[in-house]
């Protein structure tokens, strides 16, 4: 059993939290072992005039919800992990119907993420979408981001589908959460919409040039990220879950169809810290950041929650865990720094593009930190977005999400796109004139320049995202983001 140095962990926590003053949003770190609190460190306030943050302050947990849902699904004993989704949801289109329950939970299903699909239709993050209509629309989408079982790539789509399937069999996620909360004496709860009242919930804060704005999401929440609660609530839940055999199942990574090992289970990711593979997960919603790590061997749980969008909760909890386990700071992964020539890179075919930045890479508009690996490789530390890359012979080579890649510098061929005209997809409408794309209606109409990537691919900015446009034929084009890669538009 590992020796725990709680004073060292507390020192690391205070060092990180010290960057946040008492008059701005902040966060809390809580450590618990066998049901007894061992570490509580906090900084910042709950909101203007609302007092300081503490262990009982209520935050949104975002994607930490996923392992709770996976637990409830296994407890219900309704679906085998090998069962295709179409057996539970017969109205699903052919492509998603073939994805298994396990693949949907373990980020291997290639299922498109509904939020990013909405972005590709021009629907803003603040616009409200209802649960039933959203599900019916998703069920008819007959495409996937990738062949199931070939890559681990993050998406919330599988959790939303399985929540519907569970409810049809009488297992309503919010009710199951409420039963666990009552049994444990905690305040964790699942919400349907952002505006649902949650007792004690602090506002999430998004940094702006002149201060802070309040985070908001209009899309219906799902079992991918609907929970809220305090750090104490989460630590008590984990303390109760870890001794159960069900924890071993959700924490066990699901191999790819080829048999290749991964680091992602059923809503649980294995973080590599000082040679240890530590179960945990992170979460992010507008204005909130969350992360936890745990060890069932001695009932240790470490939680970090924040009500500010710029917080690195997963990095914070990883460094506190390193201090707890006596991992020397010098042995922690070293940030990549200037690891490759900065700029845009693109695959020879298809919509895979990336931007090299100091210390990170942006892939399809999703940024991931990179660290120095062995023999000149640079790697990510996130099992749900595995990366192993280096720059050689003028290209980025290696692996993304368990798949081999070779990305070349993007180039401007000086040719006009040849896409002039009006385009439509499922009622969404856009216009292209030369290298300018127009999207939206009335006062929300906006114009975005199209930046070439080469070989019939362009980037444009809309709804706060950089979207890839790929010309498929004279009358077809496809828009894509990291979690939704197949939204096709047709020329009118």
LUMKOL-31475 format. One record per residue (C-alpha): residue number from 1; residue in three letters; x, y, z. Coordinates in Angstrom, 2 decimals. Layout:
% residues N
SITE    nr   rest        xx        yy        zz
SITE   NUM    Ala         X         Y         Z
...
This chain:
% residues 492
SITE    nr   rest        xx        yy        zz
SITE     1    Unk      0.00      0.00      0.00
SITE     2    Unk      1.38      3.39     -1.03
SITE     3    Unk      2.50      5.79      1.68
SITE     4    Unk      0.49      9.02      1.69
SITE     5    Unk      2.15     12.34      2.51
SITE     6    Unk     -0.84     14.57      3.18
SITE     7    Unk      1.17     17.61      4.37
SITE     8    Unk      3.14     17.56      1.10
SITE     9    Unk     -0.09     17.26     -0.89
SITE    10    Unk     -1.59     20.20      1.00
SITE    11    Unk      1.50     22.30      0.27
SITE    12    Unk      1.17     21.61     -3.45
SITE    13    Unk     -2.54     22.43     -3.37
SITE    14    Unk     -1.93     25.79     -1.67
SITE    15    Unk      0.86     26.57     -4.13
SITE    16    Unk     -1.49     26.09     -7.07
SITE    17    Unk     -4.46     27.82     -5.45
SITE    18    Unk     -2.27     30.75     -4.46
SITE    19    Unk     -2.59     32.10     -7.99
SITE    20    Unk     -6.25     32.96     -7.27
SITE    21    Unk     -7.05     35.91     -5.05
SITE    22    Unk     -9.92     36.02     -2.57
SITE    23    Unk    -11.84     38.56     -4.66
SITE    24    Unk    -12.16     36.43     -7.80
SITE    25    Unk    -13.60     33.01     -8.68
SITE    26    Unk    -11.52     30.07     -7.51
SITE    27    Unk    -11.77     26.47     -6.44
SITE    28    Unk    -11.29     23.79     -3.83
SITE    29    Unk     -9.11     20.70     -3.40
SITE    30    Unk    -10.32     17.97     -1.05
SITE    31    Unk     -8.56     14.74     -0.12
SITE    32    Unk    -10.24     11.88      1.72
SITE    33    Unk     -9.02      8.48      2.88
SITE    34    Unk    -11.37      5.76      4.09
SITE    35    Unk    -14.10      8.29      4.69
SITE    36    Unk    -11.98     10.73      6.69
SITE    37    Unk    -11.08     14.16      5.26
SITE    38    Unk     -7.30     14.59      5.11
SITE    39    Unk     -6.91     17.73      3.04
SITE    40    Unk     -9.09     20.78      2.39
SITE    41    Unk     -7.60     23.75      0.56
SITE    42    Unk     -9.60     26.50     -1.15
SITE    43    Unk     -9.24     29.90     -2.74
SITE    44    Unk    -11.54     32.48     -4.32
SITE    45    Unk    -15.21     33.30     -3.86
SITE    46    Unk    -18.52     31.75     -4.84
SITE    47    Unk    -19.62     34.93     -6.62
SITE    48    Unk    -19.77     38.63     -5.96
SITE    49    Unk    -20.83     39.07     -2.32
SITE    50    Unk    -21.45     35.33     -1.79
SITE    51    Unk    -18.52     34.43      0.42
SITE    52    Unk    -15.51     32.12      0.09
SITE    53    Unk    -15.41     28.72     -1.57
SITE    54    Unk    -15.26     25.66      0.68
SITE    55    Unk    -15.60     21.88      0.77
SITE    56    Unk    -19.41     22.11      0.73
SITE    57    Unk    -19.67     24.64     -2.11
SITE    58    Unk    -21.78     23.23     -4.95
SITE    59    Unk    -20.30     23.13     -8.48
SITE    60    Unk    -21.26     21.51    -11.75
SITE    61    Unk    -19.27     18.29    -12.17
SITE    62    Unk    -19.54     18.23    -15.97
SITE    63    Unk    -18.01     15.03    -17.45
SITE    64    Unk    -17.27     13.53    -14.05
SITE    65    Unk    -20.94     12.57    -14.40
SITE    66    Unk    -19.94      9.86    -16.90
SITE    67    Unk    -18.58      7.31    -14.44
SITE    68    Unk    -21.64      7.79    -12.23
SITE    69    Unk    -23.90      6.99    -15.18
SITE    70    Unk    -21.78      3.96    -16.12
SITE    71    Unk    -22.14      2.75    -12.53
SITE    72    Unk    -25.92      3.16    -12.65
SITE    73    Unk    -26.09      1.34    -15.99
SITE    74    Unk    -24.18     -1.65    -14.66
SITE    75    Unk    -26.26     -1.63    -11.47
SITE    76    Unk    -29.45     -1.81    -13.53
SITE    77    Unk    -28.26     -4.98    -15.31
SITE    78    Unk    -30.32     -3.98    -18.34
SITE    79    Unk    -27.70     -4.09    -21.09
SITE    80    Unk    -24.65     -6.23    -21.78
SITE    81    Unk    -21.63     -4.21    -22.84
SITE    82    Unk    -21.40     -6.29    -26.04
SITE    83    Unk    -24.97     -5.47    -27.09
SITE    84    Unk    -25.43     -3.21    -30.16
SITE    85    Unk    -27.27      0.02    -29.42
SITE    86    Unk    -29.86     -0.84    -32.06
SITE    87    Unk    -31.21     -3.63    -29.87
SITE    88    Unk    -32.02     -1.10    -27.15
SITE    89    Unk    -33.03      1.71    -29.53
SITE    90    Unk    -34.48      0.12    -32.68
SITE    91    Unk    -35.20      3.47    -34.34
SITE    92    Unk    -31.49      4.33    -34.57
SITE    93    Unk    -30.04      4.74    -38.04
SITE    94    Unk    -27.89      1.88    -39.32
SITE    95    Unk    -24.46      3.32    -38.43
SITE    96    Unk    -25.04      4.18    -34.74
SITE    97    Unk    -27.20      1.07    -34.25
SITE    98    Unk    -24.13     -1.14    -34.79
SITE    99    Unk    -22.10      0.54    -32.01
SITE   100    Unk    -21.98     -1.55    -28.83
SITE   101    Unk    -22.88     -0.32    -25.36
SITE   102    Unk    -19.27     -0.72    -24.22
SITE   103    Unk    -17.92      1.20    -27.21
SITE   104    Unk    -20.40      4.01    -26.58
SITE   105    Unk    -19.27      4.35    -22.96
SITE   106    Unk    -15.54      3.94    -23.68
SITE   107    Unk    -15.28      6.61    -26.42
SITE   108    Unk    -14.74      3.98    -29.12
SITE   109    Unk    -18.09      4.18    -30.91
SITE   110    Unk    -17.27      7.04    -33.28
SITE   111    Unk    -20.65      8.52    -32.32
SITE   112    Unk    -20.92     12.22    -33.19
SITE   113    Unk    -21.19     14.65    -30.30
SITE   114    Unk    -24.57     16.46    -30.36
SITE   115    Unk    -23.19     19.81    -29.20
SITE   116    Unk    -20.62     19.95    -31.98
SITE   117    Unk    -23.20     18.75    -34.50
SITE   118    Unk    -25.36     21.71    -33.52
SITE   119    Unk    -22.41     24.04    -33.98
SITE   120    Unk    -21.97     22.70    -37.53
SITE   121    Unk    -25.61     23.61    -38.17
SITE   122    Unk    -25.06     27.16    -36.96
SITE   123    Unk    -26.87     26.63    -33.62
SITE   124    Unk    -25.17     28.64    -30.87
SITE   125    Unk    -24.24     27.26    -27.46
SITE   126    Unk    -26.81     29.47    -25.74
SITE   127    Unk    -29.76     28.30    -27.85
SITE   128    Unk    -32.11     25.91    -26.05
SITE   129    Unk    -32.72     22.41    -27.41
SITE   130    Unk    -35.30     20.04    -25.94
SITE   131    Unk    -34.45     16.48    -24.92
SITE   132    Unk    -36.98     14.57    -27.07
SITE   133    Unk    -36.38     16.59    -30.23
SITE   134    Unk    -32.63     16.34    -29.78
SITE   135    Unk    -32.79     12.56    -29.38
SITE   136    Unk    -35.07     12.07    -32.41
SITE   137    Unk    -32.70     14.12    -34.53
SITE   138    Unk    -29.63     12.24    -33.27
SITE   139    Unk    -31.29      8.88    -33.89
SITE   140    Unk    -31.63      9.72    -37.59
SITE   141    Unk    -27.98     10.71    -38.13
SITE   142    Unk    -26.61      7.82    -40.18
SITE   143    Unk    -22.88      8.51    -39.95
SITE   144    Unk    -20.02      8.06    -37.52
SITE   145    Unk    -16.76      9.87    -36.88
SITE   146    Unk    -14.78      6.63    -37.19
SITE   147    Unk    -15.24      2.88    -37.52
SITE   148    Unk    -16.27      1.59    -34.06
SITE   149    Unk    -13.45      0.04    -32.08
SITE   150    Unk    -10.64      1.65    -34.11
SITE   151    Unk     -9.86      4.74    -32.04
SITE   152    Unk    -10.51      6.38    -28.69
SITE   153    Unk    -11.89      9.84    -29.38
SITE   154    Unk    -14.03     11.83    -26.96
SITE   155    Unk    -17.76     12.28    -27.55
SITE   156    Unk    -20.81     12.75    -25.36
SITE   157    Unk    -23.13     11.12    -27.89
SITE   158    Unk    -23.12      7.58    -26.49
SITE   159    Unk    -24.10      8.68    -23.00
SITE   160    Unk    -27.09     10.63    -24.26
SITE   161    Unk    -28.34      7.65    -26.29
SITE   162    Unk    -27.90      5.19    -23.43
SITE   163    Unk    -29.68      7.49    -20.98
SITE   164    Unk    -32.74      7.31    -23.23
SITE   165    Unk    -32.41      3.52    -23.48
SITE   166    Unk    -32.18      3.19    -19.69
SITE   167    Unk    -35.23      5.40    -19.09
SITE   168    Unk    -37.32      3.27    -21.46
SITE   169    Unk    -36.65      0.32    -19.17
SITE   170    Unk    -37.67      2.21    -16.08
SITE   171    Unk    -34.22      3.31    -14.92
SITE   172    Unk    -34.25      7.12    -14.88
SITE   173    Unk    -30.76      8.47    -14.25
SITE   174    Unk    -31.82     11.44    -12.12
SITE   175    Unk    -33.88      9.14     -9.89
SITE   176    Unk    -31.01      6.68     -9.49
SITE   177    Unk    -28.68      9.55     -8.55
SITE   178    Unk    -31.23     10.84     -6.03
SITE   179    Unk    -31.43      7.38     -4.44
SITE   180    Unk    -27.63      7.21     -4.10
SITE   181    Unk    -27.53     10.75     -2.70
SITE   182    Unk    -30.15      9.90     -0.07
SITE   183    Unk    -28.31      6.71      0.89
SITE   184    Unk    -24.99      8.55      1.27
SITE   185    Unk    -26.39     11.76      2.75
SITE   186    Unk    -24.98     13.90     -0.04
SITE   187    Unk    -26.42     16.67     -2.19
SITE   188    Unk    -25.37     15.41     -5.62
SITE   189    Unk    -28.12     15.67     -8.22
SITE   190    Unk    -28.73     15.42    -11.95
SITE   191    Unk    -30.32     18.35    -13.79
SITE   192    Unk    -32.19     18.46    -17.09
SITE   193    Unk    -31.36     22.05    -18.03
SITE   194    Unk    -28.82     24.66    -16.99
SITE   195    Unk    -31.62     26.82    -15.60
SITE   196    Unk    -33.01     24.11    -13.28
SITE   197    Unk    -32.74     25.27     -9.65
SITE   198    Unk    -29.90     23.61     -7.74
SITE   199    Unk    -29.61     24.58     -4.05
SITE   200    Unk    -26.33     26.30     -3.31
SITE   201    Unk    -24.95     26.07     -6.86
SITE   202    Unk    -22.33     28.75     -7.53
SITE   203    Unk    -22.21     30.50    -10.87
SITE   204    Unk    -19.52     29.48    -13.30
SITE   205    Unk    -17.28     32.31    -14.52
SITE   206    Unk    -15.77     32.82    -17.96
SITE   207    Unk    -12.88     35.33    -18.23
SITE   208    Unk    -13.43     38.36    -20.45
SITE   209    Unk    -11.18     41.29    -21.29
SITE   210    Unk    -12.99     43.51    -18.77
SITE   211    Unk    -13.85     40.99    -16.07
SITE   212    Unk    -15.98     37.84    -15.89
SITE   213    Unk    -19.16     36.69    -17.58
SITE   214    Unk    -21.48     33.95    -16.36
SITE   215    Unk    -21.22     30.56    -18.08
SITE   216    Unk    -24.32     29.13    -19.74
SITE   217    Unk    -25.38     26.17    -21.90
SITE   218    Unk    -28.69     26.04    -23.75
SITE   219    Unk    -28.59     22.42    -24.91
SITE   220    Unk    -30.43     19.88    -22.79
SITE   221    Unk    -28.05     18.31    -20.28
SITE   222    Unk    -27.52     14.56    -20.38
SITE   223    Unk    -25.85     11.78    -18.45
SITE   224    Unk    -22.62     12.89    -20.10
SITE   225    Unk    -22.49     15.91    -17.78
SITE   226    Unk    -25.64     16.68    -15.79
SITE   227    Unk    -24.45     16.23    -12.18
SITE   228    Unk    -23.70     18.86     -9.60
SITE   229    Unk    -22.53     18.66     -6.01
SITE   230    Unk    -19.78     19.68     -3.64
SITE   231    Unk    -16.24     18.38     -3.34
SITE   232    Unk    -17.32     16.60     -0.15
SITE   233    Unk    -20.23     14.99     -2.03
SITE   234    Unk    -17.91     13.70     -4.75
SITE   235    Unk    -15.33     12.40     -2.28
SITE   236    Unk    -18.03     10.54     -0.32
SITE   237    Unk    -19.43      9.03     -3.51
SITE   238    Unk    -15.96      7.83     -4.53
SITE   239    Unk    -15.28      6.48     -1.05
SITE   240    Unk    -18.44      4.40     -1.26
SITE   241    Unk    -17.81      3.28     -4.86
SITE   242    Unk    -14.16      2.21     -4.69
SITE   243    Unk    -14.59     -0.90     -2.47
SITE   244    Unk    -17.33     -2.26     -4.75
SITE   245    Unk    -16.55     -4.72     -7.55
SITE   246    Unk    -18.40     -2.46     -9.95
SITE   247    Unk    -15.57      0.09     -9.63
SITE   248    Unk    -13.09     -2.43    -10.99
SITE   249    Unk    -15.28     -2.87    -14.06
SITE   250    Unk    -15.74      0.78    -14.92
SITE   251    Unk    -12.06      1.57    -14.25
SITE   252    Unk    -10.79     -1.26    -16.45
SITE   253    Unk     -9.80      0.12    -19.88
SITE   254    Unk    -11.66     -1.34    -22.84
SITE   255    Unk     -9.27     -2.59    -25.56
SITE   256    Unk     -9.76     -1.63    -29.19
SITE   257    Unk    -11.28     -4.10    -31.59
SITE   258    Unk     -7.74     -5.09    -32.60
SITE   259    Unk     -6.97     -6.00    -28.99
SITE   260    Unk     -4.69     -2.99    -28.52
SITE   261    Unk     -4.72     -1.70    -24.96
SITE   262    Unk     -6.16      1.71    -24.14
SITE   263    Unk     -6.26      3.81    -20.99
SITE   264    Unk    -10.00      4.57    -21.00
SITE   265    Unk    -12.69      2.52    -19.31
SITE   266    Unk    -16.38      3.33    -18.75
SITE   267    Unk    -16.23      6.99    -17.82
SITE   268    Unk    -12.90      6.45    -16.05
SITE   269    Unk     -9.51      7.41    -17.46
SITE   270    Unk     -6.12      6.20    -16.25
SITE   271    Unk     -3.70      9.09    -15.62
SITE   272    Unk      0.04      8.34    -15.72
SITE   273    Unk      1.74      9.92    -12.70
SITE   274    Unk      5.23      8.90    -11.67
SITE   275    Unk      4.89      5.42    -13.12
SITE   276    Unk      1.43      4.93    -11.60
SITE   277    Unk     -1.80      4.43    -13.55
SITE   278    Unk     -4.33      6.33    -11.43
SITE   279    Unk     -8.10      6.12    -12.09
SITE   280    Unk     -9.89      9.43    -12.45
SITE   281    Unk    -11.53     11.83    -14.86
SITE   282    Unk    -11.88     15.51    -15.68
SITE   283    Unk    -14.80     17.71    -16.57
SITE   284    Unk    -15.43     21.05    -18.26
SITE   285    Unk    -18.55     23.14    -18.78
SITE   286    Unk    -18.94     26.85    -19.37
SITE   287    Unk    -17.43     28.46    -16.25
SITE   288    Unk    -16.64     25.21    -14.41
SITE   289    Unk    -13.70     22.81    -14.25
SITE   290    Unk    -13.49     19.53    -12.33
SITE   291    Unk    -11.12     16.63    -11.78
SITE   292    Unk    -10.59     13.66     -9.50
SITE   293    Unk     -8.14     10.82     -8.90
SITE   294    Unk     -8.53      7.84     -6.58
SITE   295    Unk     -6.96      4.61     -5.38
SITE   296    Unk     -9.23      1.79     -4.17
SITE   297    Unk     -6.27      0.04     -2.49
SITE   298    Unk     -6.47      2.38      0.50
SITE   299    Unk     -9.68      4.31     -0.17
SITE   300    Unk     -7.94      7.53     -1.20
SITE   301    Unk     -9.90     10.11     -3.22
SITE   302    Unk     -8.65     13.50     -4.36
SITE   303    Unk    -11.06     16.04     -5.84
SITE   304    Unk    -10.61     19.48     -7.43
SITE   305    Unk    -13.55     21.71     -8.41
SITE   306    Unk    -13.47     25.27     -9.74
SITE   307    Unk    -15.97     27.94    -10.76
SITE   308    Unk    -13.68     29.59    -13.31
SITE   309    Unk    -13.25     28.59    -16.93
SITE   310    Unk     -9.49     29.10    -16.97
SITE   311    Unk     -8.79     26.60    -14.16
SITE   312    Unk     -6.75     23.48    -14.94
SITE   313    Unk     -8.50     21.15    -12.50
SITE   314    Unk     -7.01     17.96    -13.94
SITE   315    Unk     -3.49     19.41    -13.85
SITE   316    Unk     -4.06     20.62    -10.29
SITE   317    Unk     -5.28     17.26     -9.00
SITE   318    Unk     -2.44     15.43    -10.80
SITE   319    Unk      0.25     17.56     -9.16
SITE   320    Unk     -1.39     17.27     -5.73
SITE   321    Unk     -1.52     13.50     -6.22
SITE   322    Unk      2.19     13.52     -7.10
SITE   323    Unk      2.91     15.35     -3.85
SITE   324    Unk      0.71     12.90     -1.96
SITE   325    Unk      2.67      9.93     -3.32
SITE   326    Unk      6.14     11.44     -3.01
SITE   327    Unk      6.69     11.81     -6.75
SITE   328    Unk      9.58     14.23     -7.19
SITE   329    Unk      8.56     17.34     -9.20
SITE   330    Unk     11.46     16.72    -11.58
SITE   331    Unk     10.01     13.35    -12.56
SITE   332    Unk      6.64     14.77    -13.61
SITE   333    Unk      6.10     15.06    -17.38
SITE   334    Unk      8.01     18.02    -18.80
SITE   335    Unk      5.95     20.40    -21.00
SITE   336    Unk      6.82     20.11    -24.66
SITE   337    Unk      7.83     23.73    -25.26
SITE   338    Unk      8.80     24.50    -28.87
SITE   339    Unk      8.34     20.95    -30.11
SITE   340    Unk      7.73     21.58    -33.84
SITE   341    Unk      7.55     24.54    -36.25
SITE   342    Unk      4.32     26.40    -35.38
SITE   343    Unk      1.51     26.62    -37.87
SITE   344    Unk     -1.18     24.59    -39.60
SITE   345    Unk     -0.71     21.00    -40.77
SITE   346    Unk     -3.08     18.74    -42.67
SITE   347    Unk     -3.36     15.12    -43.83
SITE   348    Unk     -2.93     14.50    -47.54
SITE   349    Unk     -6.62     13.57    -47.81
SITE   350    Unk     -9.65     14.12    -45.60
SITE   351    Unk    -10.47     16.69    -42.96
SITE   352    Unk     -7.77     15.94    -40.36
SITE   353    Unk     -5.90     19.15    -39.57
SITE   354    Unk     -3.83     20.39    -36.67
SITE   355    Unk     -2.12     23.52    -35.42
SITE   356    Unk      1.22     23.32    -33.66
SITE   357    Unk      1.56     25.66    -30.69
SITE   358    Unk      4.29     25.88    -28.04
SITE   359    Unk      3.55     23.11    -25.55
SITE   360    Unk      0.41     21.86    -27.27
SITE   361    Unk     -1.35     20.83    -30.45
SITE   362    Unk     -4.83     21.73    -31.67
SITE   363    Unk     -6.48     18.84    -33.54
SITE   364    Unk     -9.72     19.65    -35.36
SITE   365    Unk    -10.10     22.68    -33.04
SITE   366    Unk     -9.55     20.73    -29.79
SITE   367    Unk     -6.36     21.65    -27.94
SITE   368    Unk     -4.26     19.12    -26.03
SITE   369    Unk     -1.15     19.75    -23.94
SITE   370    Unk      1.95     17.81    -24.96
SITE   371    Unk      4.88     16.61    -22.89
SITE   372    Unk      8.34     15.33    -23.63
SITE   373    Unk      8.42     11.58    -24.19
SITE   374    Unk     11.22      9.16    -25.01
SITE   375    Unk     13.51      9.30    -28.04
SITE   376    Unk     12.31     12.64    -29.34
SITE   377    Unk      8.59     11.89    -29.16
SITE   378    Unk      6.03     14.27    -27.67
SITE   379    Unk      2.99     12.76    -25.97
SITE   380    Unk     -0.31     13.70    -24.38
SITE   381    Unk     -1.19     12.60    -20.85
SITE   382    Unk     -4.88     12.02    -21.51
SITE   383    Unk     -6.06      8.48    -22.25
SITE   384    Unk     -9.14      9.78    -24.08
SITE   385    Unk     -6.95     11.77    -26.51
SITE   386    Unk     -3.78      9.73    -26.86
SITE   387    Unk     -1.08     11.40    -28.94
SITE   388    Unk      2.48     10.47    -29.83
SITE   389    Unk      4.07     12.85    -32.30
SITE   390    Unk      7.31     14.31    -33.59
SITE   391    Unk      8.45     16.51    -36.42
SITE   392    Unk     10.67     14.89    -39.04
SITE   393    Unk     11.29     15.32    -42.77
SITE   394    Unk      9.03     18.37    -42.83
SITE   395    Unk      5.97     16.59    -41.43
SITE   396    Unk      4.26     15.63    -38.16
SITE   397    Unk      4.31     11.86    -37.82
SITE   398    Unk      3.20      9.42    -35.16
SITE   399    Unk     -0.19      8.50    -33.72
SITE   400    Unk     -3.40     10.33    -32.87
SITE   401    Unk     -6.08      8.46    -30.91
SITE   402    Unk     -4.28      5.12    -31.57
SITE   403    Unk     -4.18      5.69    -35.34
SITE   404    Unk     -1.07      6.45    -37.45
SITE   405    Unk     -0.85      9.94    -38.96
SITE   406    Unk      1.35     12.01    -41.22
SITE   407    Unk      0.50     15.70    -41.42
SITE   408    Unk      2.11     18.13    -43.87
SITE   409    Unk      2.24     21.93    -43.64
SITE   410    Unk     -0.95     23.48    -44.99
SITE   411    Unk     -0.55     25.39    -48.23
SITE   412    Unk     -2.41     27.98    -50.21
SITE   413    Unk     -2.77     26.80    -53.80
SITE   414    Unk     -3.99     30.30    -54.78
SITE   415    Unk     -7.03     28.78    -56.48
SITE   416    Unk    -10.52     29.99    -55.67
SITE   417    Unk    -12.67     27.42    -53.87
SITE   418    Unk    -15.23     27.10    -56.68
SITE   419    Unk    -17.99     26.75    -54.08
SITE   420    Unk    -19.95     29.90    -54.86
SITE   421    Unk    -23.65     29.58    -54.12
SITE   422    Unk    -26.16     28.52    -51.52
SITE   423    Unk    -25.78     25.35    -49.45
SITE   424    Unk    -28.21     23.53    -47.14
SITE   425    Unk    -28.05     20.79    -44.49
SITE   426    Unk    -31.06     19.69    -42.46
SITE   427    Unk    -32.56     23.18    -42.67
SITE   428    Unk    -29.30     25.00    -41.96
SITE   429    Unk    -28.28     27.42    -44.69
SITE   430    Unk    -24.98     29.01    -45.67
SITE   431    Unk    -23.68     31.03    -48.62
SITE   432    Unk    -20.21     31.07    -50.15
SITE   433    Unk    -18.80     33.77    -52.38
SITE   434    Unk    -15.17     33.40    -53.33
SITE   435    Unk    -13.27     32.84    -50.10
SITE   436    Unk    -16.00     34.31    -47.90
SITE   437    Unk    -18.62     32.22    -46.10
SITE   438    Unk    -21.84     33.78    -44.79
SITE   439    Unk    -23.84     32.06    -42.07
SITE   440    Unk    -26.87     32.97    -39.98
SITE   441    Unk    -29.89     35.21    -40.52
SITE   442    Unk    -30.79     38.80    -39.80
SITE   443    Unk    -28.68     40.45    -37.09
SITE   444    Unk    -26.98     37.12    -36.40
SITE   445    Unk    -25.66     36.87    -39.93
SITE   446    Unk    -21.87     36.82    -40.01
SITE   447    Unk    -19.17     36.62    -42.66
SITE   448    Unk    -16.04     34.53    -42.20
SITE   449    Unk    -13.00     34.33    -44.48
SITE   450    Unk    -12.04     30.82    -45.59
SITE   451    Unk     -8.37     30.01    -45.02
SITE   452    Unk     -7.01     27.30    -47.35
SITE   453    Unk     -5.46     24.10    -46.06
SITE   454    Unk     -4.84     22.70    -49.54
SITE   455    Unk     -6.42     19.97    -51.66
SITE   456    Unk    -10.00     21.16    -51.25
SITE   457    Unk     -9.98     21.93    -47.50
SITE   458    Unk    -10.51     25.30    -45.80
SITE   459    Unk    -10.93     26.65    -42.27
SITE   460    Unk    -13.40     29.31    -41.19
SITE   461    Unk    -14.41     30.68    -37.79
SITE   462    Unk    -18.02     30.61    -36.57
SITE   463    Unk    -19.74     30.34    -33.18
SITE   464    Unk    -16.37     30.64    -31.47
SITE   465    Unk    -14.95     27.58    -33.26
SITE   466    Unk    -12.68     26.90    -36.22
SITE   467    Unk    -14.54     24.62    -38.60
SITE   468    Unk    -13.04     22.60    -41.43
SITE   469    Unk    -14.84     22.71    -44.78
SITE   470    Unk    -13.99     19.85    -47.16
SITE   471    Unk    -15.17     19.80    -50.75
SITE   472    Unk    -16.49     16.33    -51.58
SITE   473    Unk    -17.87     16.97    -55.08
SITE   474    Unk    -19.33     19.73    -57.22
SITE   475    Unk    -22.50     19.71    -55.17
SITE   476    Unk    -21.41     18.37    -51.78
SITE   477    Unk    -19.25     19.64    -48.94
SITE   478    Unk    -18.64     18.46    -45.40
SITE   479    Unk    -18.11     20.46    -42.20
SITE   480    Unk    -16.24     18.96    -39.27
SITE   481    Unk    -14.95     19.53    -35.74
SITE   482    Unk    -13.12     17.22    -33.34
SITE   483    Unk    -16.22     15.43    -32.07
SITE   484    Unk    -18.44     15.74    -35.15
SITE   485    Unk    -16.82     15.02    -38.49
SITE   486    Unk    -19.59     14.28    -40.95
SITE   487    Unk    -22.11     17.11    -41.40
SITE   488    Unk    -22.75     17.29    -45.15
SITE   489    Unk    -24.18     20.27    -47.01
SITE   490    Unk    -25.68     20.12    -50.51
SITE   491    Unk    -25.69     22.88    -53.10
SITE   492    Unk    -29.11     24.41    -53.78
